[in-house]
Amino acid sequence: MSDRNGFTDKVKITIKSGDGGDGMNSFKSYKGKPACGPDGGDGGNGGNVYILADGSMNDLLSFRYTSKYFAGNGERGGTNKCFGKFGADVIIKVPVGTVVRDAETDTVICDMFEEGEKKLVQEGGRGGKGNVRFTTARRHAPNFAQKGEKTEPHVLILELKVIADVGIIGFPNVGKSTLLSKISAARPKIANYHFTTLSPNLGVVKYYEKSFVAADIPGLIEGAAQGAGLGHDFLRHIERTRMLLHVVDISGSEERDPVEDFKKINIELSGYSKTLSALPQVIALNKCDVYGAEENLKAFKKKYGKKYKIFPITAVTGEGTRELIEGVFSVLDGLPPVKRIEHDENFSYTKSGDLGFEIYMDDGAFVVVGALVDMLCRNVSLDDPDSMAYFQKILREKGVIAKLREMGVNEKDTVIVGDVEFDFIN
């Protein structure tokens, strides 16, 4: 989402980690001796994709111009046992407070909650092994190498949710920006017409040794919870605030009833999220210096004075703001800190080559290589009958046996899987 001022707080991007480089299949050669043993090196790993929280960024505008982030592929292994170079990583910088989701499943991958936080979101493919890695006491000249793992592109949703202690809410033109400019060092755009603010403004409010972060949320309108105006896009920015500072134009200068204004905004909060409607609220009745405010003030206090802390103020002059700040601090002192959004810490994108395998012919033997073999070598004990039963079960389930038959394996033919060598039995 972006507004006419260029503020962008929700985008989709495509990422892809690098493919692993292929292993090299080569042999040493000297003058007069064309093949003196294998010397093919491993391919390099593909580059990773990271997300980095950057405190200097305020929105997601840059992603409107660049939406694809592909890491470098690993290089192929070289001769003389040389490893291929690793692919270059991609580091995607986002504003603090950005929530990263998988577009397909809507799973929250991470919440970039703190400046400098770095998250690995897709690991590069592993480089394939060169033929020198397949030599054994019985196999001195393997004439094959392993291919690198391939990766798939994925679409991410980046959504900026402002991190603030206090969300300043209310109808357009009730004085939210003016109030923020009076109680903090923030200098938002201020003018006497609706929707002057089209993006959240943040300010740090200090009171002696204490402080809190306040966010001036663009003015809500009736129907905002259903998406009227820019409702959904504004409401997301108060989802993680600890409390709300509700500014009401008590003068009725917009020819609206202050009590009805307060009701309508709370209806929008309830319609969008029960969590928002449950947040503690402090009420600032603004424009108390305007004719007609006094009568409205009495009526408002009569209606809500027992349920809420109410502070009459005049934001333009700063009158009443000191008492308001003290009231906000008194509420904040009893509330838990801003929390990170729950996310799946174990989420990972499965590489397309994971648990894949290839079968080569080498001197009459069927040699099985690949990520599946690497996994079996790590998990199978040759001396344990149960482990060997698991080994045979995996070969059947992953299609290795079926592939061997497709390639024409016969009874008693030699099959080599990692360090395991056996005669094939139908």
KAWOLIN-V616681 format. One record per backbone hydrogen bond with DSSP energy under -1.0 kcal/mol. CO is the residue of the C=O (numbers start at 1). NH is the residue of the N-H. E is the energy in kcal/mol with one decimal. If there is no record, write none. Layout:
co nh e
CO NH E
CO NH E
This chain:
co nh e
1 9 -1.8
3 6 -2.1
7 3 -1.7
8 60 -3.4
9 160 -2.7
11 158 -2.6
13 156 -3.1
14 69 -2.9
15 154 -2.6
16 71 -2.9
18 125 -3.0
19 74 -3.3
21 128 -3.1
22 77 -2.7
24 131 -2.4
26 39 -2.3
28 36 -2.9
30 33 -2.7
33 30 -2.8
37 28 -3.1
39 81 -4.2
40 132 -1.2
41 24 -2.7
42 84 -2.5
44 21 -3.2
45 87 -3.0
47 18 -2.3
48 90 -2.7
49 121 -2.5
49 122 -1.5
50 92 -2.9
51 119 -2.8
52 94 -2.8
53 116 -2.6
54 57 -1.6
60 63 -1.4
61 64 -2.1
62 65 -1.2
62 66 -1.2
67 14 -3.3
69 16 -1.7
72 47 -3.0
75 44 -3.0
78 41 -2.9
79 82 -1.3
82 78 -2.8
85 75 -2.9
88 72 -2.7
90 50 -3.0
92 52 -2.8
94 54 -3.4
95 98 -1.4
97 161 -2.3
98 112 -2.9
99 159 -2.4
100 109 -2.6
100 110 -1.4
101 157 -2.7
102 106 -2.5
107 102 -2.4
108 344 -2.4
110 100 -3.0
111 113 -2.1
112 97 -3.7
114 117 -1.9
117 53 -2.6
119 51 -2.5
122 49 -2.6
125 46 -3.3
126 149 -2.7
128 43 -3.0
129 146 -3.0
130 133 -1.8
131 134 -1.4
139 136 -2.5
146 23 -3.1
149 20 -3.3
150 353 -1.3
154 15 -3.1
155 103 -2.5
156 13 -2.3
157 101 -2.5
158 11 -2.3
159 99 -3.3
165 242 -1.5
165 243 -1.5
166 215 -2.8
167 245 -2.8
168 217 -2.0
169 247 -2.9
170 220 -1.7
175 179 -2.3
176 180 -2.4
177 181 -2.2
178 182 -1.2
179 183 -1.9
180 184 -1.3
191 193 -1.4
201 216 -3.1
203 214 -3.1
205 212 -2.0
207 210 -2.2
210 207 -2.6
212 205 -3.3
213 165 -1.5
213 166 -2.3
214 203 -2.3
215 168 -3.4
216 201 -1.5
221 224 -1.7
223 226 -1.0
223 228 -2.5
224 227 -2.0
228 231 -2.2
230 234 -1.8
231 235 -2.9
232 236 -1.4
234 237 -1.5
235 238 -1.7
243 167 -2.2
244 282 -2.3
245 169 -2.0
246 284 -2.7
248 250 -1.3
248 286 -2.5
252 255 -2.1
257 261 -2.5
258 262 -2.2
259 263 -2.0
260 264 -2.8
261 265 -2.2
262 266 -1.7
263 267 -2.0
264 268 -2.0
265 269 -2.0
266 270 -2.2
267 271 -2.2
268 272 -1.6
269 273 -2.6
273 277 -1.8
274 278 -1.1
276 279 -1.4
280 244 -2.8
282 246 -2.5
283 311 -2.6
284 248 -2.5
284 286 -1.0
285 313 -2.7
286 250 -1.8
287 290 -1.4
290 293 -2.0
292 296 -1.3
293 297 -2.6
294 298 -1.8
295 299 -2.0
296 300 -2.5
297 301 -2.4
298 302 -2.0
299 303 -1.6
300 304 -2.8
301 305 -2.3
304 308 -2.2
309 283 -2.7
311 285 -2.0
313 288 -1.6
314 318 -2.0
318 321 -1.8
319 314 -2.5
320 324 -1.7
321 325 -2.7
322 326 -2.2
323 327 -2.1
324 328 -2.3
325 329 -2.5
326 330 -2.0
327 331 -1.3
328 332 -2.7
329 333 -2.3
331 334 -1.4
332 335 -2.0
343 345 -1.1
344 347 -1.6
351 354 -1.9
353 356 -2.1
356 372 -2.4
358 369 -2.9
360 367 -3.4
362 365 -1.8
365 362 -2.6
366 416 -3.2
367 360 -2.8
369 358 -2.8
370 374 -2.0
371 375 -2.3
372 376 -2.2
373 377 -2.6
374 378 -1.4
375 379 -1.6
376 380 -2.1
381 384 -1.4
384 388 -2.3
385 389 -2.0
386 390 -2.0
387 391 -2.1
388 392 -2.2
389 393 -2.1
390 394 -2.5
391 395 -1.8
392 396 -1.7
393 397 -2.7
394 398 -2.7
395 400 -1.5
395 401 -1.4
396 399 -1.1
399 403 -2.2
400 404 -2.4
401 405 -2.2
402 406 -2.1
403 407 -1.8
404 409 -2.2
405 408 -1.3
410 413 -2.2
413 424 -3.2
414 366 -2.8
415 422 -2.6
416 368 -3.1
417 420 -2.3
420 417 -3.1
422 415 -2.9
424 412 -3.4
